[in-house]
Amino acid sequence: MSNHSEETKSKDFTQNWVNSSRFLFYLQIFSVVAFLVGGSVRLYQHRYKGKPDIEIQSSSKYTPEYK
């Protein structure tokens, strides 16, 4: 019975600090990478697509042209 208790204790997340700290480390690395990839994707989706080609009224230019 004691052997079973020790085996269960070694597999328990709260009792084995080596496994739990390893898990938390990898969870932290995964979270940071996921945050960076997600932020990069959002920035790429909302990137500057260049100067739009719009029609400017000739009367509102720096040197206006009137008809």
mmCIF file of the N, C-alpha and C atoms, coordinates in Angstrom:
data_MODEL
# 
_entry.id   MODEL 
# 
loop_
_atom_site.group_PDB 
_atom_site.id 
_atom_site.type_symbol 
_atom_site.label_atom_id 
_atom_site.label_alt_id 
_atom_site.label_comp_id 
_atom_site.label_asym_id 
_atom_site.label_entity_id 
_atom_site.label_seq_id 
_atom_site.pdbx_PDB_ins_code 
_atom_site.Cartn_x 
_atom_site.Cartn_y 
_atom_site.Cartn_z 
_atom_site.occupancy 
_atom_site.B_iso_or_equiv 
_atom_site.pdbx_formal_charge 
_atom_site.auth_seq_id 
_atom_site.auth_comp_id 
_atom_site.auth_asym_id 
_atom_site.auth_atom_id 
_atom_site.pdbx_PDB_model_num 
ATOM 1   N N  . MET A 1 1  ? 0.825   -1.192 0.000   1.00 0.00 ? 1  MET A N  1 
ATOM 2   C CA . MET A 1 1  ? 0.000   0.000  0.000   1.00 0.00 ? 1  MET A CA 1 
ATOM 3   C C  . MET A 1 1  ? 0.864   1.250  0.000   1.00 0.00 ? 1  MET A C  1 
ATOM 4   N N  . SER A 1 2  ? 1.937   1.216  0.722   1.00 0.00 ? 2  SER A N  1 
ATOM 5   C CA . SER A 1 2  ? 2.840   2.355  0.793   1.00 0.00 ? 2  SER A CA 1 
ATOM 6   C C  . SER A 1 2  ? 3.489   2.625  -0.563  1.00 0.00 ? 2  SER A C  1 
ATOM 7   N N  . ASN A 1 3  ? 3.799   1.568  -1.317  1.00 0.00 ? 3  ASN A N  1 
ATOM 8   C CA . ASN A 1 3  ? 4.411   1.719  -2.621  1.00 0.00 ? 3  ASN A CA 1 
ATOM 9   C C  . ASN A 1 3  ? 3.447   2.411  -3.589  1.00 0.00 ? 3  ASN A C  1 
ATOM 10  N N  . HIS A 1 4  ? 2.182   2.023  -3.522  1.00 0.00 ? 4  HIS A N  1 
ATOM 11  C CA . HIS A 1 4  ? 1.168   2.645  -4.373  1.00 0.00 ? 4  HIS A CA 1 
ATOM 12  C C  . HIS A 1 4  ? 1.020   4.127  -4.042  1.00 0.00 ? 4  HIS A C  1 
ATOM 13  N N  . SER A 1 5  ? 1.081   4.461  -2.775  1.00 0.00 ? 5  SER A N  1 
ATOM 14  C CA . SER A 1 5  ? 0.965   5.853  -2.352  1.00 0.00 ? 5  SER A CA 1 
ATOM 15  C C  . SER A 1 5  ? 2.135   6.689  -2.867  1.00 0.00 ? 5  SER A C  1 
ATOM 16  N N  . GLU A 1 6  ? 3.340   6.136  -2.807  1.00 0.00 ? 6  GLU A N  1 
ATOM 17  C CA . GLU A 1 6  ? 4.530   6.838  -3.301  1.00 0.00 ? 6  GLU A CA 1 
ATOM 18  C C  . GLU A 1 6  ? 4.457   7.037  -4.812  1.00 0.00 ? 6  GLU A C  1 
ATOM 19  N N  . GLU A 1 7  ? 3.969   6.020  -5.518  1.00 0.00 ? 7  GLU A N  1 
ATOM 20  C CA . GLU A 1 7  ? 3.849   6.116  -6.973  1.00 0.00 ? 7  GLU A CA 1 
ATOM 21  C C  . GLU A 1 7  ? 2.826   7.183  -7.359  1.00 0.00 ? 7  GLU A C  1 
ATOM 22  N N  . THR A 1 8  ? 1.711   7.202  -6.663  1.00 0.00 ? 8  THR A N  1 
ATOM 23  C CA . THR A 1 8  ? 0.686   8.205  -6.920  1.00 0.00 ? 8  THR A CA 1 
ATOM 24  C C  . THR A 1 8  ? 1.206   9.599  -6.584  1.00 0.00 ? 8  THR A C  1 
ATOM 25  N N  . LYS A 1 9  ? 1.952   9.708  -5.502  1.00 0.00 ? 9  LYS A N  1 
ATOM 26  C CA . LYS A 1 9  ? 2.500   10.994 -5.088  1.00 0.00 ? 9  LYS A CA 1 
ATOM 27  C C  . LYS A 1 9  ? 3.499   11.522 -6.110  1.00 0.00 ? 9  LYS A C  1 
ATOM 28  N N  . SER A 1 10 ? 4.286   10.628 -6.713  1.00 0.00 ? 10 SER A N  1 
ATOM 29  C CA . SER A 1 10 ? 5.282   11.074 -7.689  1.00 0.00 ? 10 SER A CA 1 
ATOM 30  C C  . SER A 1 10 ? 4.637   11.527 -8.997  1.00 0.00 ? 10 SER A C  1 
ATOM 31  N N  . LYS A 1 11 ? 3.443   11.018 -9.301  1.00 0.00 ? 11 LYS A N  1 
ATOM 32  C CA . LYS A 1 11 ? 2.749   11.414 -10.521 1.00 0.00 ? 11 LYS A CA 1 
ATOM 33  C C  . LYS A 1 11 ? 1.819   12.605 -10.298 1.00 0.00 ? 11 LYS A C  1 
ATOM 34  N N  . ASP A 1 12 ? 1.571   12.949 -9.054  1.00 0.00 ? 12 ASP A N  1 
ATOM 35  C CA . ASP A 1 12 ? 0.659   14.036 -8.741  1.00 0.00 ? 12 ASP A CA 1 
ATOM 36  C C  . ASP A 1 12 ? 1.297   15.369 -9.106  1.00 0.00 ? 12 ASP A C  1 
ATOM 37  N N  . PHE A 1 13 ? 0.543   16.210 -9.782  1.00 0.00 ? 13 PHE A N  1 
ATOM 38  C CA . PHE A 1 13 ? 1.044   17.512 -10.235 1.00 0.00 ? 13 PHE A CA 1 
ATOM 39  C C  . PHE A 1 13 ? 1.435   18.407 -9.064  1.00 0.00 ? 13 PHE A C  1 
ATOM 40  N N  . THR A 1 14 ? 0.652   18.390 -8.011  1.00 0.00 ? 14 THR A N  1 
ATOM 41  C CA . THR A 1 14 ? 0.907   19.289 -6.881  1.00 0.00 ? 14 THR A CA 1 
ATOM 42  C C  . THR A 1 14 ? 2.014   18.794 -5.979  1.00 0.00 ? 14 THR A C  1 
ATOM 43  N N  . GLN A 1 15 ? 2.349   17.507 -6.025  1.00 0.00 ? 15 GLN A N  1 
ATOM 44  C CA . GLN A 1 15 ? 3.364   16.955 -5.141  1.00 0.00 ? 15 GLN A CA 1 
ATOM 45  C C  . GLN A 1 15 ? 4.751   16.900 -5.777  1.00 0.00 ? 15 GLN A C  1 
ATOM 46  N N  . ASN A 1 16 ? 4.820   16.809 -7.088  1.00 0.00 ? 16 ASN A N  1 
ATOM 47  C CA . ASN A 1 16 ? 6.097   16.676 -7.772  1.00 0.00 ? 16 ASN A CA 1 
ATOM 48  C C  . ASN A 1 16 ? 6.452   18.017 -8.401  1.00 0.00 ? 16 ASN A C  1 
ATOM 49  N N  . TRP A 1 17 ? 7.316   18.795 -7.750  1.00 0.00 ? 17 TRP A N  1 
ATOM 50  C CA . TRP A 1 17 ? 7.623   20.139 -8.235  1.00 0.00 ? 17 TRP A CA 1 
ATOM 51  C C  . TRP A 1 17 ? 8.458   20.138 -9.500  1.00 0.00 ? 17 TRP A C  1 
ATOM 52  N N  . VAL A 1 18 ? 9.176   19.068 -9.786  1.00 0.00 ? 18 VAL A N  1 
ATOM 53  C CA . VAL A 1 18 ? 9.976   19.007 -11.010 1.00 0.00 ? 18 VAL A CA 1 
ATOM 54  C C  . VAL A 1 18 ? 9.057   18.939 -12.229 1.00 0.00 ? 18 VAL A C  1 
ATOM 55  N N  . ASN A 1 19 ? 8.099   18.018 -12.185 1.00 0.00 ? 19 ASN A N  1 
ATOM 56  C CA . ASN A 1 19 ? 7.172   17.900 -13.313 1.00 0.00 ? 19 ASN A CA 1 
ATOM 57  C C  . ASN A 1 19 ? 6.278   19.123 -13.427 1.00 0.00 ? 19 ASN A C  1 
ATOM 58  N N  . SER A 1 20 ? 5.826   19.653 -12.301 1.00 0.00 ? 20 SER A N  1 
ATOM 59  C CA . SER A 1 20 ? 4.935   20.804 -12.371 1.00 0.00 ? 20 SER A CA 1 
ATOM 60  C C  . SER A 1 20 ? 5.672   22.040 -12.871 1.00 0.00 ? 20 SER A C  1 
ATOM 61  N N  . SER A 1 21 ? 6.926   22.249 -12.452 1.00 0.00 ? 21 SER A N  1 
ATOM 62  C CA . SER A 1 21 ? 7.660   23.421 -12.929 1.00 0.00 ? 21 SER A CA 1 
ATOM 63  C C  . SER A 1 21 ? 7.998   23.275 -14.408 1.00 0.00 ? 21 SER A C  1 
ATOM 64  N N  . ARG A 1 22 ? 8.289   22.061 -14.850 1.00 0.00 ? 22 ARG A N  1 
ATOM 65  C CA . ARG A 1 22 ? 8.535   21.836 -16.276 1.00 0.00 ? 22 ARG A CA 1 
ATOM 66  C C  . ARG A 1 22 ? 7.268   22.133 -17.082 1.00 0.00 ? 22 ARG A C  1 
ATOM 67  N N  . PHE A 1 23 ? 6.137   21.643 -16.587 1.00 0.00 ? 23 PHE A N  1 
ATOM 68  C CA . PHE A 1 23 ? 4.874   21.901 -17.269 1.00 0.00 ? 23 PHE A CA 1 
ATOM 69  C C  . PHE A 1 23 ? 4.569   23.393 -17.329 1.00 0.00 ? 23 PHE A C  1 
ATOM 70  N N  . LEU A 1 24 ? 4.757   24.094 -16.222 1.00 0.00 ? 24 LEU A N  1 
ATOM 71  C CA . LEU A 1 24 ? 4.477   25.529 -16.200 1.00 0.00 ? 24 LEU A CA 1 
ATOM 72  C C  . LEU A 1 24 ? 5.446   26.312 -17.096 1.00 0.00 ? 24 LEU A C  1 
ATOM 73  N N  . PHE A 1 25 ? 6.691   25.870 -17.169 1.00 0.00 ? 25 PHE A N  1 
ATOM 74  C CA . PHE A 1 25 ? 7.658   26.509 -18.057 1.00 0.00 ? 25 PHE A CA 1 
ATOM 75  C C  . PHE A 1 25 ? 7.216   26.377 -19.516 1.00 0.00 ? 25 PHE A C  1 
ATOM 76  N N  . TYR A 1 26 ? 6.864   25.155 -19.927 1.00 0.00 ? 26 TYR A N  1 
ATOM 77  C CA . TYR A 1 26 ? 6.426   24.949 -21.301 1.00 0.00 ? 26 TYR A CA 1 
ATOM 78  C C  . TYR A 1 26 ? 5.105   25.657 -21.577 1.00 0.00 ? 26 TYR A C  1 
ATOM 79  N N  . LEU A 1 27 ? 4.229   25.722 -20.615 1.00 0.00 ? 27 LEU A N  1 
ATOM 80  C CA . LEU A 1 27 ? 2.980   26.458 -20.773 1.00 0.00 ? 27 LEU A CA 1 
ATOM 81  C C  . LEU A 1 27 ? 3.254   27.947 -20.978 1.00 0.00 ? 27 LEU A C  1 
ATOM 82  N N  . GLN A 1 28 ? 4.212   28.476 -20.233 1.00 0.00 ? 28 GLN A N  1 
ATOM 83  C CA . GLN A 1 28 ? 4.580   29.886 -20.369 1.00 0.00 ? 28 GLN A CA 1 
ATOM 84  C C  . GLN A 1 28 ? 5.194   30.154 -21.750 1.00 0.00 ? 28 GLN A C  1 
ATOM 85  N N  . ILE A 1 29 ? 6.092   29.275 -22.192 1.00 0.00 ? 29 ILE A N  1 
ATOM 86  C CA . ILE A 1 29 ? 6.707   29.438 -23.516 1.00 0.00 ? 29 ILE A CA 1 
ATOM 87  C C  . ILE A 1 29 ? 5.639   29.358 -24.605 1.00 0.00 ? 29 ILE A C  1 
ATOM 88  N N  . PHE A 1 30 ? 4.739   28.395 -24.504 1.00 0.00 ? 30 PHE A N  1 
ATOM 89  C CA . PHE A 1 30 ? 3.667   28.266 -25.487 1.00 0.00 ? 30 PHE A CA 1 
ATOM 90  C C  . PHE A 1 30 ? 2.783   29.509 -25.509 1.00 0.00 ? 30 PHE A C  1 
ATOM 91  N N  . SER A 1 31 ? 2.464   30.058 -24.336 1.00 0.00 ? 31 SER A N  1 
ATOM 92  C CA . SER A 1 31 ? 1.620   31.245 -24.256 1.00 0.00 ? 31 SER A CA 1 
ATOM 93  C C  . SER A 1 31 ? 2.291   32.451 -24.904 1.00 0.00 ? 31 SER A C  1 
ATOM 94  N N  . VAL A 1 32 ? 3.580   32.631 -24.649 1.00 0.00 ? 32 VAL A N  1 
ATOM 95  C CA . VAL A 1 32 ? 4.296   33.763 -25.239 1.00 0.00 ? 32 VAL A CA 1 
ATOM 96  C C  . VAL A 1 32 ? 4.369   33.617 -26.752 1.00 0.00 ? 32 VAL A C  1 
ATOM 97  N N  . VAL A 1 33 ? 4.672   32.419 -27.233 1.00 0.00 ? 33 VAL A N  1 
ATOM 98  C CA . VAL A 1 33 ? 4.751   32.195 -28.680 1.00 0.00 ? 33 VAL A CA 1 
ATOM 99  C C  . VAL A 1 33 ? 3.383   32.398 -29.325 1.00 0.00 ? 33 VAL A C  1 
ATOM 100 N N  . ALA A 1 34 ? 2.328   31.892 -28.690 1.00 0.00 ? 34 ALA A N  1 
ATOM 101 C CA . ALA A 1 34 ? 0.976   32.066 -29.240 1.00 0.00 ? 34 ALA A CA 1 
ATOM 102 C C  . ALA A 1 34 ? 0.599   33.545 -29.272 1.00 0.00 ? 34 ALA A C  1 
ATOM 103 N N  . PHE A 1 35 ? 0.967   34.296 -28.236 1.00 0.00 ? 35 PHE A N  1 
ATOM 104 C CA . PHE A 1 35 ? 0.673   35.730 -28.201 1.00 0.00 ? 35 PHE A CA 1 
ATOM 105 C C  . PHE A 1 35 ? 1.425   36.463 -29.313 1.00 0.00 ? 35 PHE A C  1 
ATOM 106 N N  . LEU A 1 36 ? 2.700   36.135 -29.511 1.00 0.00 ? 36 LEU A N  1 
ATOM 107 C CA . LEU A 1 36 ? 3.488   36.789 -30.553 1.00 0.00 ? 36 LEU A CA 1 
ATOM 108 C C  . LEU A 1 36 ? 2.977   36.454 -31.950 1.00 0.00 ? 36 LEU A C  1 
ATOM 109 N N  . VAL A 1 37 ? 2.639   35.192 -32.179 1.00 0.00 ? 37 VAL A N  1 
ATOM 110 C CA . VAL A 1 37 ? 2.122   34.802 -33.495 1.00 0.00 ? 37 VAL A CA 1 
ATOM 111 C C  . VAL A 1 37 ? 0.766   35.455 -33.745 1.00 0.00 ? 37 VAL A C  1 
ATOM 112 N N  . GLY A 1 38 ? -0.096  35.456 -32.743 1.00 0.00 ? 38 GLY A N  1 
ATOM 113 C CA . GLY A 1 38 ? -1.407  36.088 -32.900 1.00 0.00 ? 38 GLY A CA 1 
ATOM 114 C C  . GLY A 1 38 ? -1.300  37.575 -33.153 1.00 0.00 ? 38 GLY A C  1 
ATOM 115 N N  . GLY A 1 39 ? -0.406  38.253 -32.434 1.00 0.00 ? 39 GLY A N  1 
ATOM 116 C CA . GLY A 1 39 ? -0.203  39.681 -32.650 1.00 0.00 ? 39 GLY A CA 1 
ATOM 117 C C  . GLY A 1 39 ? 0.360   39.973 -34.024 1.00 0.00 ? 39 GLY A C  1 
ATOM 118 N N  . SER A 1 40 ? 1.280   39.131 -34.485 1.00 0.00 ? 40 SER A N  1 
ATOM 119 C CA . SER A 1 40 ? 1.857   39.319 -35.811 1.00 0.00 ? 40 SER A CA 1 
ATOM 120 C C  . SER A 1 40 ? 0.803   39.121 -36.900 1.00 0.00 ? 40 SER A C  1 
ATOM 121 N N  . VAL A 1 41 ? -0.051  38.139 -36.716 1.00 0.00 ? 41 VAL A N  1 
ATOM 122 C CA . VAL A 1 41 ? -1.108  37.902 -37.710 1.00 0.00 ? 41 VAL A CA 1 
ATOM 123 C C  . VAL A 1 41 ? -2.068  39.090 -37.753 1.00 0.00 ? 41 VAL A C  1 
ATOM 124 N N  . ARG A 1 42 ? -2.432  39.614 -36.580 1.00 0.00 ? 42 ARG A N  1 
ATOM 125 C CA . ARG A 1 42 ? -3.339  40.775 -36.547 1.00 0.00 ? 42 ARG A CA 1 
ATOM 126 C C  . ARG A 1 42 ? -2.694  41.997 -37.188 1.00 0.00 ? 42 ARG A C  1 
ATOM 127 N N  . LEU A 1 43 ? -1.401  42.210 -36.924 1.00 0.00 ? 43 LEU A N  1 
ATOM 128 C CA . LEU A 1 43 ? -0.710  43.331 -37.555 1.00 0.00 ? 43 LEU A CA 1 
ATOM 129 C C  . LEU A 1 43 ? -0.641  43.145 -39.065 1.00 0.00 ? 43 LEU A C  1 
ATOM 130 N N  . TYR A 1 44 ? -0.419  41.920 -39.513 1.00 0.00 ? 44 TYR A N  1 
ATOM 131 C CA . TYR A 1 44 ? -0.357  41.661 -40.946 1.00 0.00 ? 44 TYR A CA 1 
ATOM 132 C C  . TYR A 1 44 ? -1.717  41.888 -41.601 1.00 0.00 ? 44 TYR A C  1 
ATOM 133 N N  . GLN A 1 45 ? -2.786  41.504 -40.937 1.00 0.00 ? 45 GLN A N  1 
ATOM 134 C CA . GLN A 1 45 ? -4.120  41.688 -41.508 1.00 0.00 ? 45 GLN A CA 1 
ATOM 135 C C  . GLN A 1 45 ? -4.490  43.162 -41.612 1.00 0.00 ? 45 GLN A C  1 
ATOM 136 N N  . HIS A 1 46 ? -3.994  43.988 -40.685 1.00 0.00 ? 46 HIS A N  1 
ATOM 137 C CA . HIS A 1 46 ? -4.327  45.409 -40.680 1.00 0.00 ? 46 HIS A CA 1 
ATOM 138 C C  . HIS A 1 46 ? -3.146  46.259 -41.147 1.00 0.00 ? 46 HIS A C  1 
ATOM 139 N N  . ARG A 1 47 ? -2.328  45.700 -42.030 1.00 0.00 ? 47 ARG A N  1 
ATOM 140 C CA . ARG A 1 47 ? -1.138  46.416 -42.493 1.00 0.00 ? 47 ARG A CA 1 
ATOM 141 C C  . ARG A 1 47 ? -1.530  47.580 -43.408 1.00 0.00 ? 47 ARG A C  1 
ATOM 142 N N  . TYR A 1 48 ? -0.589  48.479 -43.594 1.00 0.00 ? 48 TYR A N  1 
ATOM 143 C CA . TYR A 1 48 ? -0.793  49.616 -44.483 1.00 0.00 ? 48 TYR A CA 1 
ATOM 144 C C  . TYR A 1 48 ? -0.728  49.117 -45.912 1.00 0.00 ? 48 TYR A C  1 
ATOM 145 N N  . LYS A 1 49 ? -1.783  49.308 -46.646 1.00 0.00 ? 49 LYS A N  1 
ATOM 146 C CA . LYS A 1 49 ? -1.869  48.737 -47.980 1.00 0.00 ? 49 LYS A CA 1 
ATOM 147 C C  . LYS A 1 49 ? -1.438  49.711 -49.060 1.00 0.00 ? 49 LYS A C  1 
ATOM 148 N N  . GLY A 1 50 ? -0.906  50.840 -48.692 1.00 0.00 ? 50 GLY A N  1 
ATOM 149 C CA . GLY A 1 50 ? -0.411  51.794 -49.678 1.00 0.00 ? 50 GLY A CA 1 
ATOM 150 C C  . GLY A 1 50 ? -1.333  52.998 -49.815 1.00 0.00 ? 50 GLY A C  1 
ATOM 151 N N  . LYS A 1 51 ? -0.835  53.962 -50.538 1.00 0.00 ? 51 LYS A N  1 
ATOM 152 C CA . LYS A 1 51 ? -1.584  55.199 -50.739 1.00 0.00 ? 51 LYS A CA 1 
ATOM 153 C C  . LYS A 1 51 ? -2.780  54.932 -51.658 1.00 0.00 ? 51 LYS A C  1 
ATOM 154 N N  . PRO A 1 52 ? -3.974  55.266 -51.208 1.00 0.00 ? 52 PRO A N  1 
ATOM 155 C CA . PRO A 1 52 ? -5.137  55.017 -52.058 1.00 0.00 ? 52 PRO A CA 1 
ATOM 156 C C  . PRO A 1 52 ? -5.171  56.005 -53.233 1.00 0.00 ? 52 PRO A C  1 
ATOM 157 N N  . ASP A 1 53 ? -5.644  55.539 -54.346 1.00 0.00 ? 53 ASP A N  1 
ATOM 158 C CA . ASP A 1 53 ? -5.768  56.373 -55.541 1.00 0.00 ? 53 ASP A CA 1 
ATOM 159 C C  . ASP A 1 53 ? -7.144  57.031 -55.528 1.00 0.00 ? 53 ASP A C  1 
ATOM 160 N N  . ILE A 1 54 ? -7.186  58.257 -55.036 1.00 0.00 ? 54 ILE A N  1 
ATOM 161 C CA . ILE A 1 54 ? -8.471  58.955 -54.925 1.00 0.00 ? 54 ILE A CA 1 
ATOM 162 C C  . ILE A 1 54 ? -8.485  60.172 -55.842 1.00 0.00 ? 54 ILE A C  1 
ATOM 163 N N  . GLU A 1 55 ? -9.651  60.576 -56.214 1.00 0.00 ? 55 GLU A N  1 
ATOM 164 C CA . GLU A 1 55 ? -9.840  61.730 -57.084 1.00 0.00 ? 55 GLU A CA 1 
ATOM 165 C C  . GLU A 1 55 ? -9.982  62.973 -56.215 1.00 0.00 ? 55 GLU A C  1 
ATOM 166 N N  . ILE A 1 56 ? -9.138  63.955 -56.425 1.00 0.00 ? 56 ILE A N  1 
ATOM 167 C CA . ILE A 1 56 ? -9.182  65.198 -55.663 1.00 0.00 ? 56 ILE A CA 1 
ATOM 168 C C  . ILE A 1 56 ? -9.807  66.274 -56.539 1.00 0.00 ? 56 ILE A C  1 
ATOM 169 N N  . GLN A 1 57 ? -10.727 67.017 -55.953 1.00 0.00 ? 57 GLN A N  1 
ATOM 170 C CA . GLN A 1 57 ? -11.366 68.105 -56.706 1.00 0.00 ? 57 GLN A CA 1 
ATOM 171 C C  . GLN A 1 57 ? -10.308 69.131 -57.083 1.00 0.00 ? 57 GLN A C  1 
ATOM 172 N N  . SER A 1 58 ? -10.390 69.583 -58.305 1.00 0.00 ? 58 SER A N  1 
ATOM 173 C CA . SER A 1 58 ? -9.378  70.532 -58.776 1.00 0.00 ? 58 SER A CA 1 
ATOM 174 C C  . SER A 1 58 ? -9.469  71.871 -58.051 1.00 0.00 ? 58 SER A C  1 
ATOM 175 N N  . SER A 1 59 ? -10.630 72.213 -57.498 1.00 0.00 ? 59 SER A N  1 
ATOM 176 C CA . SER A 1 59 ? -10.776 73.488 -56.803 1.00 0.00 ? 59 SER A CA 1 
ATOM 177 C C  . SER A 1 59 ? -10.211 73.447 -55.375 1.00 0.00 ? 59 SER A C  1 
ATOM 178 N N  . SER A 1 60 ? -9.893  72.266 -54.874 1.00 0.00 ? 60 SER A N  1 
ATOM 179 C CA . SER A 1 60 ? -9.378  72.167 -53.499 1.00 0.00 ? 60 SER A CA 1 
ATOM 180 C C  . SER A 1 60 ? -7.873  71.880 -53.458 1.00 0.00 ? 60 SER A C  1 
ATOM 181 N N  . LYS A 1 61 ? -7.190  71.940 -54.603 1.00 0.00 ? 61 LYS A N  1 
ATOM 182 C CA . LYS A 1 61 ? -5.760  71.709 -54.646 1.00 0.00 ? 61 LYS A CA 1 
ATOM 183 C C  . LYS A 1 61 ? -5.012  72.911 -54.096 1.00 0.00 ? 61 LYS A C  1 
ATOM 184 N N  . TYR A 1 62 ? -3.684  72.796 -53.955 1.00 0.00 ? 62 TYR A N  1 
ATOM 185 C CA . TYR A 1 62 ? -2.866  73.879 -53.436 1.00 0.00 ? 62 TYR A CA 1 
ATOM 186 C C  . TYR A 1 62 ? -2.931  75.077 -54.386 1.00 0.00 ? 62 TYR A C  1 
ATOM 187 N N  . THR A 1 63 ? -2.863  74.779 -55.668 1.00 0.00 ? 63 THR A N  1 
ATOM 188 C CA . THR A 1 63 ? -3.111  75.822 -56.679 1.00 0.00 ? 63 THR A CA 1 
ATOM 189 C C  . THR A 1 63 ? -4.419  75.436 -57.374 1.00 0.00 ? 63 THR A C  1 
ATOM 190 N N  . PRO A 1 64 ? -5.512  76.028 -56.902 1.00 0.00 ? 64 PRO A N  1 
ATOM 191 C CA . PRO A 1 64 ? -6.820  75.610 -57.435 1.00 0.00 ? 64 PRO A CA 1 
ATOM 192 C C  . PRO A 1 64 ? -6.989  75.915 -58.912 1.00 0.00 ? 64 PRO A C  1 
ATOM 193 N N  . GLU A 1 65 ? -7.760  75.088 -59.546 1.00 0.00 ? 65 GLU A N  1 
ATOM 194 C CA . GLU A 1 65 ? -8.086  75.258 -60.974 1.00 0.00 ? 65 GLU A CA 1 
ATOM 195 C C  . GLU A 1 65 ? -9.604  75.394 -61.070 1.00 0.00 ? 65 GLU A C  1 
ATOM 196 N N  . TYR A 1 66 ? -10.037 76.484 -61.567 1.00 0.00 ? 66 TYR A N  1 
ATOM 197 C CA . TYR A 1 66 ? -11.474 76.730 -61.706 1.00 0.00 ? 66 TYR A CA 1 
ATOM 198 C C  . TYR A 1 66 ? -11.875 76.639 -63.148 1.00 0.00 ? 66 TYR A C  1 
ATOM 199 N N  . LYS A 1 67 ? -13.106 76.272 -63.372 1.00 0.00 ? 67 LYS A N  1 
ATOM 200 C CA . LYS A 1 67 ? -13.607 76.183 -64.749 1.00 0.00 ? 67 LYS A CA 1 
ATOM 201 C C  . LYS A 1 67 ? -14.156 77.506 -65.189 1.00 0.00 ? 67 LYS A C  1 
# 
